[in-house]
């Protein structure tokens, strides 16, 4: 919705050496985009439905 293409965001993450971690569902319509962003610089995708996330501070 912001007017950026996924490839542009991935390129900017890589160029600026940003590691993106995300807390999101590991399924659904946005999953494919989120996983590409997370994997672009070896980030981690945490499943929002995982009860162990409640332990994060």
N, CA, C, O and CB atoms as a CASP TS submission, in Angstrom:
PFRMAT TS
TARGET T0000
AUTHOR 0000-0000-0000
METHOD Language model
MODEL 1
PARENT N/A
ATOM      1  N   UNK     1       0.807  -1.198   0.000  1.00  0.00           N
ATOM      2  CA  UNK     1       0.000   0.000   0.000  1.00  0.00           C
ATOM      3  C   UNK     1       0.855   1.269   0.000  1.00  0.00           C
ATOM      4  O   UNK     1       0.371   2.349  -0.338  1.00  0.00           O
ATOM      5  CB  UNK     1      -0.921  -0.006   1.194  1.00  0.00           C
ATOM      6  N   UNK     2       2.118   1.134   0.377  1.00  0.00           N
ATOM      7  CA  UNK     2       2.976   2.310   0.482  1.00  0.00           C
ATOM      8  C   UNK     2       3.553   2.733  -0.859  1.00  0.00           C
ATOM      9  O   UNK     2       4.195   3.781  -0.940  1.00  0.00           O
ATOM     10  CB  UNK     2       4.096   2.042   1.451  1.00  0.00           C
ATOM     11  N   UNK     3       3.347   1.964  -1.900  1.00  0.00           N
ATOM     12  CA  UNK     3       3.855   2.323  -3.206  1.00  0.00           C
ATOM     13  C   UNK     3       5.226   1.750  -3.524  1.00  0.00           C
ATOM     14  O   UNK     3       5.846   2.144  -4.511  1.00  0.00           O
ATOM     15  CB  UNK     3       3.905   3.787  -3.319  1.00  0.00           C
ATOM     16  N   UNK     4       5.706   0.827  -2.704  1.00  0.00           N
ATOM     17  CA  UNK     4       6.992   0.183  -2.944  1.00  0.00           C
ATOM     18  C   UNK     4       6.748  -1.236  -3.418  1.00  0.00           C
ATOM     19  O   UNK     4       5.785  -1.885  -3.009  1.00  0.00           O
ATOM     20  CB  UNK     4       7.875   0.196  -1.669  1.00  0.00           C
ATOM     21  N   UNK     5       7.627  -1.708  -4.281  1.00  0.00           N
ATOM     22  CA  UNK     5       7.576  -3.098  -4.691  1.00  0.00           C
ATOM     23  C   UNK     5       8.418  -3.921  -3.721  1.00  0.00           C
ATOM     24  O   UNK     5       9.400  -3.427  -3.167  1.00  0.00           O
ATOM     25  CB  UNK     5       8.075  -3.270  -6.155  1.00  0.00           C
ATOM     26  N   UNK     6       8.034  -5.155  -3.522  1.00  0.00           N
ATOM     27  CA  UNK     6       8.741  -6.044  -2.598  1.00  0.00           C
ATOM     28  C   UNK     6      10.232  -6.124  -2.936  1.00  0.00           C
ATOM     29  O   UNK     6      11.082  -6.127  -2.046  1.00  0.00           O
ATOM     30  CB  UNK     6       8.119  -7.448  -2.630  1.00  0.00           C
ATOM     31  N   UNK     7      10.532  -6.188  -4.222  1.00  0.00           N
ATOM     32  CA  UNK     7      11.927  -6.289  -4.647  1.00  0.00           C
ATOM     33  C   UNK     7      12.722  -5.044  -4.238  1.00  0.00           C
ATOM     34  O   UNK     7      13.900  -5.151  -3.898  1.00  0.00           O
ATOM     35  CB  UNK     7      12.004  -6.489  -6.169  1.00  0.00           C
ATOM     36  N   UNK     8      12.095  -3.878  -4.266  1.00  0.00           N
ATOM     37  CA  UNK     8      12.761  -2.642  -3.850  1.00  0.00           C
ATOM     38  C   UNK     8      13.075  -2.665  -2.357  1.00  0.00           C
ATOM     39  O   UNK     8      14.154  -2.253  -1.932  1.00  0.00           O
ATOM     40  CB  UNK     8      11.889  -1.424  -4.186  1.00  0.00           C
ATOM     41  N   UNK     9      12.144  -3.139  -1.590  1.00  0.00           N
ATOM     42  CA  UNK     9      12.352  -3.208  -0.140  1.00  0.00           C
ATOM     43  C   UNK     9      13.452  -4.191   0.190  1.00  0.00           C
ATOM     44  O   UNK     9      14.308  -3.903   1.027  1.00  0.00           O
ATOM     45  CB  UNK     9      11.058  -3.606   0.580  1.00  0.00           C
ATOM     46  N   UNK    10      13.446  -5.357  -0.457  1.00  0.00           N
ATOM     47  CA  UNK    10      14.488  -6.360  -0.231  1.00  0.00           C
ATOM     48  C   UNK    10      15.848  -5.772  -0.607  1.00  0.00           C
ATOM     49  O   UNK    10      16.818  -5.946   0.132  1.00  0.00           O
ATOM     50  CB  UNK    10      14.201  -7.656  -1.051  1.00  0.00           C
ATOM     51  N   UNK    11      15.932  -5.087  -1.731  1.00  0.00           N
ATOM     52  CA  UNK    11      17.199  -4.489  -2.163  1.00  0.00           C
ATOM     53  C   UNK    11      17.688  -3.458  -1.147  1.00  0.00           C
ATOM     54  O   UNK    11      18.883  -3.392  -0.858  1.00  0.00           O
ATOM     55  CB  UNK    11      17.041  -3.834  -3.548  1.00  0.00           C
ATOM     56  N   UNK    12      16.782  -2.661  -0.608  1.00  0.00           N
ATOM     57  CA  UNK    12      17.164  -1.661   0.387  1.00  0.00           C
ATOM     58  C   UNK    12      17.596  -2.304   1.695  1.00  0.00           C
ATOM     59  O   UNK    12      18.544  -1.837   2.328  1.00  0.00           O
ATOM     60  CB  UNK    12      16.011  -0.706   0.641  1.00  0.00           C
ATOM     61  N   UNK    13      16.924  -3.359   2.106  1.00  0.00           N
ATOM     62  CA  UNK    13      17.338  -4.084   3.318  1.00  0.00           C
ATOM     63  C   UNK    13      18.752  -4.620   3.149  1.00  0.00           C
ATOM     64  O   UNK    13      19.581  -4.501   4.051  1.00  0.00           O
ATOM     65  CB  UNK    13      16.359  -5.244   3.630  1.00  0.00           C
ATOM     66  N   UNK    14      19.021  -5.208   1.995  1.00  0.00           N
ATOM     67  CA  UNK    14      20.336  -5.782   1.746  1.00  0.00           C
ATOM     68  C   UNK    14      21.399  -4.695   1.618  1.00  0.00           C
ATOM     69  O   UNK    14      22.492  -4.838   2.166  1.00  0.00           O
ATOM     70  CB  UNK    14      20.307  -6.640   0.484  1.00  0.00           C
ATOM     71  N   UNK    15      21.101  -3.624   0.912  1.00  0.00           N
ATOM     72  CA  UNK    15      22.073  -2.549   0.706  1.00  0.00           C
ATOM     73  C   UNK    15      22.459  -1.880   2.019  1.00  0.00           C
ATOM     74  O   UNK    15      23.598  -1.449   2.196  1.00  0.00           O
ATOM     75  CB  UNK    15      21.513  -1.510  -0.256  1.00  0.00           C
ATOM     76  N   UNK    16      21.502  -1.799   2.932  1.00  0.00           N
ATOM     77  CA  UNK    16      21.749  -1.150   4.222  1.00  0.00           C
ATOM     78  C   UNK    16      22.076  -2.146   5.328  1.00  0.00           C
ATOM     79  O   UNK    16      22.173  -1.776   6.498  1.00  0.00           O
ATOM     80  CB  UNK    16      20.546  -0.329   4.623  1.00  0.00           C
ATOM     81  N   UNK    17      22.246  -3.410   4.952  1.00  0.00           N
ATOM     82  CA  UNK    17      22.592  -4.485   5.875  1.00  0.00           C
ATOM     83  C   UNK    17      21.639  -4.547   7.076  1.00  0.00           C
ATOM     84  O   UNK    17      22.069  -4.657   8.224  1.00  0.00           O
ATOM     85  CB  UNK    17      24.021  -4.307   6.360  1.00  0.00           C
ATOM     86  N   UNK    18      20.349  -4.474   6.783  1.00  0.00           N
ATOM     87  CA  UNK    18      19.322  -4.541   7.813  1.00  0.00           C
ATOM     88  C   UNK    18      18.842  -5.981   7.930  1.00  0.00           C
ATOM     89  O   UNK    18      18.473  -6.602   6.934  1.00  0.00           O
ATOM     90  CB  UNK    18      18.137  -3.583   7.492  1.00  0.00           C
ATOM     91  N   UNK    19      18.849  -6.498   9.131  1.00  0.00           N
ATOM     92  CA  UNK    19      18.283  -7.814   9.394  1.00  0.00           C
ATOM     93  C   UNK    19      16.889  -7.610   9.958  1.00  0.00           C
ATOM     94  O   UNK    19      16.719  -6.982  11.002  1.00  0.00           O
ATOM     95  CB  UNK    19      19.179  -8.644  10.376  1.00  0.00           C
ATOM     96  N   UNK    20      15.899  -8.139   9.267  1.00  0.00           N
ATOM     97  CA  UNK    20      14.511  -7.965   9.664  1.00  0.00           C
ATOM     98  C   UNK    20      14.004  -9.225  10.341  1.00  0.00           C
ATOM     99  O   UNK    20      14.009 -10.301   9.743  1.00  0.00           O
ATOM    100  CB  UNK    20      13.638  -7.616   8.453  1.00  0.00           C
ATOM    101  N   UNK    21      13.570  -9.097  11.575  1.00  0.00           N
ATOM    102  CA  UNK    21      12.859 -10.162  12.271  1.00  0.00           C
ATOM    103  C   UNK    21      11.397  -9.760  12.306  1.00  0.00           C
ATOM    104  O   UNK    21      11.078  -8.574  12.387  1.00  0.00           O
ATOM    105  CB  UNK    21      13.431 -10.405  13.722  1.00  0.00           C
ATOM    106  N   UNK    22      10.510 -10.738  12.245  1.00  0.00           N
ATOM    107  CA  UNK    22       9.080 -10.433  12.239  1.00  0.00           C
ATOM    108  C   UNK    22       8.323 -11.417  13.117  1.00  0.00           C
ATOM    109  O   UNK    22       8.705 -12.578  13.261  1.00  0.00           O
ATOM    110  CB  UNK    22       8.523 -10.463  10.807  1.00  0.00           C
ATOM    111  N   UNK    23       7.255 -10.926  13.691  1.00  0.00           N
ATOM    112  CA  UNK    23       6.304 -11.771  14.418  1.00  0.00           C
ATOM    113  C   UNK    23       5.019 -11.711  13.611  1.00  0.00           C
ATOM    114  O   UNK    23       4.362 -10.672  13.543  1.00  0.00           O
ATOM    115  CB  UNK    23       6.087 -11.292  15.933  1.00  0.00           C
ATOM    116  N   UNK    24       4.670 -12.832  13.002  1.00  0.00           N
ATOM    117  CA  UNK    24       3.524 -12.871  12.096  1.00  0.00           C
ATOM    118  C   UNK    24       3.033 -14.310  11.984  1.00  0.00           C
ATOM    119  O   UNK    24       3.739 -15.242  12.371  1.00  0.00           O
ATOM    120  CB  UNK    24       3.897 -12.299  10.692  1.00  0.00           C
ATOM    121  N   UNK    25       1.826 -14.491  11.455  1.00  0.00           N
ATOM    122  CA  UNK    25       1.358 -15.858  11.203  1.00  0.00           C
ATOM    123  C   UNK    25       2.253 -16.523  10.163  1.00  0.00           C
ATOM    124  O   UNK    25       2.731 -15.860   9.242  1.00  0.00           O
ATOM    125  CB  UNK    25      -0.123 -15.860  10.728  1.00  0.00           C
ATOM    126  N   UNK    26       2.479 -17.804  10.301  1.00  0.00           N
ATOM    127  CA  UNK    26       3.302 -18.526   9.335  1.00  0.00           C
ATOM    128  C   UNK    26       2.449 -19.156   8.248  1.00  0.00           C
ATOM    129  O   UNK    26       2.791 -20.204   7.699  1.00  0.00           O
ATOM    130  CB  UNK    26       4.127 -19.596  10.036  1.00  0.00           C
ATOM    131  N   UNK    27       1.349 -18.511   7.949  1.00  0.00           N
ATOM    132  CA  UNK    27       0.498 -18.916   6.839  1.00  0.00           C
ATOM    133  C   UNK    27      -0.378 -17.719   6.485  1.00  0.00           C
ATOM    134  O   UNK    27      -0.382 -16.704   7.181  1.00  0.00           O
ATOM    135  CB  UNK    27      -0.370 -20.183   7.201  1.00  0.00           C
ATOM    136  N   UNK    28      -1.102 -17.857   5.412  1.00  0.00           N
ATOM    137  CA  UNK    28      -2.003 -16.785   5.021  1.00  0.00           C
ATOM    138  C   UNK    28      -1.475 -15.970   3.863  1.00  0.00           C
ATOM    139  O   UNK    28      -0.397 -16.245   3.337  1.00  0.00           O
ATOM    140  CB  UNK    28      -2.263 -15.888   6.184  1.00  0.00           C
ATOM    141  N   UNK    29      -2.230 -14.974   3.471  1.00  0.00           N
ATOM    142  CA  UNK    29      -1.935 -14.223   2.251  1.00  0.00           C
ATOM    143  C   UNK    29      -0.659 -13.396   2.330  1.00  0.00           C
ATOM    144  O   UNK    29       0.010 -13.226   1.310  1.00  0.00           O
ATOM    145  CB  UNK    29      -3.080 -13.324   1.932  1.00  0.00           C
ATOM    146  N   UNK    30      -0.300 -12.885   3.479  1.00  0.00           N
ATOM    147  CA  UNK    30       0.890 -12.032   3.596  1.00  0.00           C
ATOM    148  C   UNK    30       2.158 -12.833   3.861  1.00  0.00           C
ATOM    149  O   UNK    30       3.258 -12.285   3.794  1.00  0.00           O
ATOM    150  CB  UNK    30       0.694 -11.018   4.705  1.00  0.00           C
ATOM    151  N   UNK    31       2.020 -14.115   4.160  1.00  0.00           N
ATOM    152  CA  UNK    31       3.176 -14.937   4.534  1.00  0.00           C
ATOM    153  C   UNK    31       4.285 -14.908   3.490  1.00  0.00           C
ATOM    154  O   UNK    31       5.455 -14.751   3.840  1.00  0.00           O
ATOM    155  CB  UNK    31       2.740 -16.365   4.760  1.00  0.00           C
ATOM    156  N   UNK    32       3.940 -15.055   2.221  1.00  0.00           N
ATOM    157  CA  UNK    32       4.957 -15.121   1.174  1.00  0.00           C
ATOM    158  C   UNK    32       5.779 -13.836   1.114  1.00  0.00           C
ATOM    159  O   UNK    32       6.989 -13.891   0.892  1.00  0.00           O
ATOM    160  CB  UNK    32       4.303 -15.386  -0.182  1.00  0.00           C
ATOM    161  N   UNK    33       5.156 -12.709   1.305  1.00  0.00           N
ATOM    162  CA  UNK    33       5.880 -11.441   1.296  1.00  0.00           C
ATOM    163  C   UNK    33       6.728 -11.288   2.551  1.00  0.00           C
ATOM    164  O   UNK    33       7.883 -10.870   2.476  1.00  0.00           O
ATOM    165  CB  UNK    33       4.906 -10.271   1.173  1.00  0.00           C
ATOM    166  N   UNK    34       6.167 -11.618   3.683  1.00  0.00           N
ATOM    167  CA  UNK    34       6.899 -11.473   4.942  1.00  0.00           C
ATOM    168  C   UNK    34       8.125 -12.369   4.960  1.00  0.00           C
ATOM    169  O   UNK    34       9.197 -11.936   5.382  1.00  0.00           O
ATOM    170  CB  UNK    34       5.992 -11.798   6.135  1.00  0.00           C
ATOM    171  N   UNK    35       7.988 -13.605   4.512  1.00  0.00           N
ATOM    172  CA  UNK    35       9.122 -14.526   4.549  1.00  0.00           C
ATOM    173  C   UNK    35      10.231 -14.059   3.613  1.00  0.00           C
ATOM    174  O   UNK    35      11.407 -14.239   3.929  1.00  0.00           O
ATOM    175  CB  UNK    35       8.675 -15.944   4.173  1.00  0.00           C
ATOM    176  N   UNK    36       9.893 -13.467   2.472  1.00  0.00           N
ATOM    177  CA  UNK    36      10.921 -12.932   1.577  1.00  0.00           C
ATOM    178  C   UNK    36      11.678 -11.791   2.240  1.00  0.00           C
ATOM    179  O   UNK    36      12.898 -11.698   2.106  1.00  0.00           O
ATOM    180  CB  UNK    36      10.294 -12.452   0.263  1.00  0.00           C
ATOM    181  N   UNK    37      10.975 -10.930   2.947  1.00  0.00           N
ATOM    182  CA  UNK    37      11.628  -9.826   3.650  1.00  0.00           C
ATOM    183  C   UNK    37      12.539 -10.343   4.754  1.00  0.00           C
ATOM    184  O   UNK    37      13.672  -9.886   4.907  1.00  0.00           O
ATOM    185  CB  UNK    37      10.584  -8.871   4.235  1.00  0.00           C
ATOM    186  N   UNK    38      12.034 -11.295   5.515  1.00  0.00           N
ATOM    187  CA  UNK    38      12.805 -11.850   6.631  1.00  0.00           C
ATOM    188  C   UNK    38      14.046 -12.578   6.122  1.00  0.00           C
ATOM    189  O   UNK    38      15.127 -12.430   6.691  1.00  0.00           O
ATOM    190  CB  UNK    38      11.933 -12.808   7.464  1.00  0.00           C
ATOM    191  N   UNK    39      13.900 -13.352   5.071  1.00  0.00           N
ATOM    192  CA  UNK    39      15.019 -14.145   4.559  1.00  0.00           C
ATOM    193  C   UNK    39      16.020 -13.323   3.767  1.00  0.00           C
ATOM    194  O   UNK    39      17.110 -13.812   3.470  1.00  0.00           O
ATOM    195  CB  UNK    39      14.503 -15.258   3.699  1.00  0.00           C
ATOM    196  N   UNK    40      15.681 -12.089   3.416  1.00  0.00           N
ATOM    197  CA  UNK    40      16.570 -11.282   2.579  1.00  0.00           C
ATOM    198  C   UNK    40      17.917 -11.037   3.240  1.00  0.00           C
ATOM    199  O   UNK    40      18.919 -10.899   2.539  1.00  0.00           O
ATOM    200  CB  UNK    40      15.918  -9.957   2.252  1.00  0.00           C
ATOM    201  N   UNK    41      17.973 -10.980   4.546  1.00  0.00           N
ATOM    202  CA  UNK    41      19.235 -10.805   5.263  1.00  0.00           C
ATOM    203  C   UNK    41      19.294 -11.707   6.486  1.00  0.00           C
ATOM    204  O   UNK    41      19.812 -11.318   7.533  1.00  0.00           O
ATOM    205  CB  UNK    41      19.419  -9.344   5.679  1.00  0.00           C
ATOM    206  N   UNK    42      18.763 -12.908   6.345  1.00  0.00           N
ATOM    207  CA  UNK    42      18.880 -13.957   7.354  1.00  0.00           C
ATOM    208  C   UNK    42      18.206 -13.599   8.678  1.00  0.00           C
ATOM    209  O   UNK    42      18.732 -13.898   9.751  1.00  0.00           O
ATOM    210  CB  UNK    42      20.330 -14.259   7.599  1.00  0.00           C
ATOM    211  N   UNK    43      17.050 -12.963   8.596  1.00  0.00           N
ATOM    212  CA  UNK    43      16.275 -12.666   9.793  1.00  0.00           C
ATOM    213  C   UNK    43      15.514 -13.892  10.258  1.00  0.00           C
ATOM    214  O   UNK    43      15.706 -14.993   9.743  1.00  0.00           O
ATOM    215  CB  UNK    43      15.311 -11.514   9.537  1.00  0.00           C
ATOM    216  N   UNK    44      14.659 -13.688  11.228  1.00  0.00           N
ATOM    217  CA  UNK    44      13.879 -14.779  11.805  1.00  0.00           C
ATOM    218  C   UNK    44      12.404 -14.414  11.772  1.00  0.00           C
ATOM    219  O   UNK    44      12.023 -13.289  12.093  1.00  0.00           O
ATOM    220  CB  UNK    44      14.334 -15.086  13.254  1.00  0.00           C
ATOM    221  N   UNK    45      11.578 -15.381  11.380  1.00  0.00           N
ATOM    222  CA  UNK    45      10.129 -15.209  11.431  1.00  0.00           C
ATOM    223  C   UNK    45       9.614 -16.013  12.607  1.00  0.00           C
ATOM    224  O   UNK    45       9.744 -17.237  12.643  1.00  0.00           O
ATOM    225  CB  UNK    45       9.443 -15.654  10.094  1.00  0.00           C
ATOM    226  N   UNK    46       9.030 -15.317  13.566  1.00  0.00           N
ATOM    227  CA  UNK    46       8.427 -15.952  14.730  1.00  0.00           C
ATOM    228  C   UNK    46       6.936 -16.086  14.480  1.00  0.00           C
ATOM    229  O   UNK    46       6.283 -15.131  14.058  1.00  0.00           O
ATOM    230  CB  UNK    46       8.708 -15.140  16.031  1.00  0.00           C
ATOM    231  N   UNK    47       6.399 -17.265  14.737  1.00  0.00           N
ATOM    232  CA  UNK    47       4.969 -17.509  14.536  1.00  0.00           C
ATOM    233  C   UNK    47       4.180 -16.834  15.651  1.00  0.00           C
ATOM    234  O   UNK    47       4.391 -17.122  16.829  1.00  0.00           O
ATOM    235  CB  UNK    47       4.664 -19.033  14.492  1.00  0.00           C
ATOM    236  N   UNK    48       3.284 -15.948  15.282  1.00  0.00           N
ATOM    237  CA  UNK    48       2.495 -15.209  16.262  1.00  0.00           C
ATOM    238  C   UNK    48       1.590 -16.140  17.069  1.00  0.00           C
ATOM    239  O   UNK    48       1.150 -15.786  18.163  1.00  0.00           O
ATOM    240  CB  UNK    48       1.657 -14.139  15.565  1.00  0.00           C
ATOM    241  N   UNK    49       1.316 -17.317  16.534  1.00  0.00           N
ATOM    242  CA  UNK    49       0.456 -18.270  17.227  1.00  0.00           C
ATOM    243  C   UNK    49       1.221 -19.179  18.177  1.00  0.00           C
ATOM    244  O   UNK    49       0.625 -20.027  18.841  1.00  0.00           O
ATOM    245  CB  UNK    49      -0.286 -19.104  16.227  1.00  0.00           C
ATOM    246  N   UNK    50       2.548 -19.005  18.248  1.00  0.00           N
ATOM    247  CA  UNK    50       3.393 -19.830  19.111  1.00  0.00           C
ATOM    248  C   UNK    50       3.324 -19.288  20.539  1.00  0.00           C
ATOM    249  O   UNK    50       3.654 -18.127  20.781  1.00  0.00           O
ATOM    250  CB  UNK    50       4.870 -19.853  18.596  1.00  0.00           C
ATOM    251  N   UNK    51       2.910 -20.098  21.449  1.00  0.00           N
ATOM    252  CA  UNK    51       2.727 -19.676  22.849  1.00  0.00           C
ATOM    253  C   UNK    51       4.032 -19.236  23.492  1.00  0.00           C
ATOM    254  O   UNK    51       3.994 -18.449  24.437  1.00  0.00           O
ATOM    255  CB  UNK    51       2.117 -20.807  23.664  1.00  0.00           C
ATOM    256  N   UNK    52       5.181 -19.705  23.028  1.00  0.00           N
ATOM    257  CA  UNK    52       6.446 -19.330  23.642  1.00  0.00           C
ATOM    258  C   UNK    52       6.778 -17.869  23.396  1.00  0.00           C
ATOM    259  O   UNK    52       7.642 -17.322  24.081  1.00  0.00           O
ATOM    260  CB  UNK    52       7.562 -20.208  23.118  1.00  0.00           C
ATOM    261  N   UNK    53       6.123 -17.216  22.444  1.00  0.00           N
ATOM    262  CA  UNK    53       6.337 -15.790  22.207  1.00  0.00           C
ATOM    263  C   UNK    53       5.908 -14.966  23.407  1.00  0.00           C
ATOM    264  O   UNK    53       6.387 -13.849  23.602  1.00  0.00           O
ATOM    265  CB  UNK    53       5.580 -15.335  20.966  1.00  0.00           C
ATOM    266  N   UNK    54       5.025 -15.502  24.194  1.00  0.00           N
ATOM    267  CA  UNK    54       4.571 -14.791  25.380  1.00  0.00           C
ATOM    268  C   UNK    54       5.710 -14.572  26.372  1.00  0.00           C
ATOM    269  O   UNK    54       5.611 -13.728  27.263  1.00  0.00           O
ATOM    270  CB  UNK    54       3.437 -15.555  26.046  1.00  0.00           C
ATOM    271  N   UNK    55       6.788 -15.333  26.217  1.00  0.00           N
ATOM    272  CA  UNK    55       7.920 -15.231  27.119  1.00  0.00           C
ATOM    273  C   UNK    55       8.897 -14.156  26.690  1.00  0.00           C
ATOM    274  O   UNK    55       9.806 -13.821  27.450  1.00  0.00           O
ATOM    275  CB  UNK    55       8.624 -16.551  27.212  1.00  0.00           C
ATOM    276  N   UNK    56       8.737 -13.592  25.467  1.00  0.00           N
ATOM    277  CA  UNK    56       9.631 -12.531  25.006  1.00  0.00           C
ATOM    278  C   UNK    56       9.407 -11.274  25.828  1.00  0.00           C
ATOM    279  O   UNK    56       8.274 -10.963  26.196  1.00  0.00           O
ATOM    280  CB  UNK    56       9.414 -12.240  23.507  1.00  0.00           C
ATOM    281  N   UNK    57      10.475 -10.552  26.117  1.00  0.00           N
ATOM    282  CA  UNK    57      10.359  -9.326  26.894  1.00  0.00           C
ATOM    283  C   UNK    57      10.536  -8.139  26.000  1.00  0.00           C
ATOM    284  O   UNK    57      10.473  -7.001  26.466  1.00  0.00           O
ATOM    285  CB  UNK    57      11.372  -9.291  28.025  1.00  0.00           C
TER
END
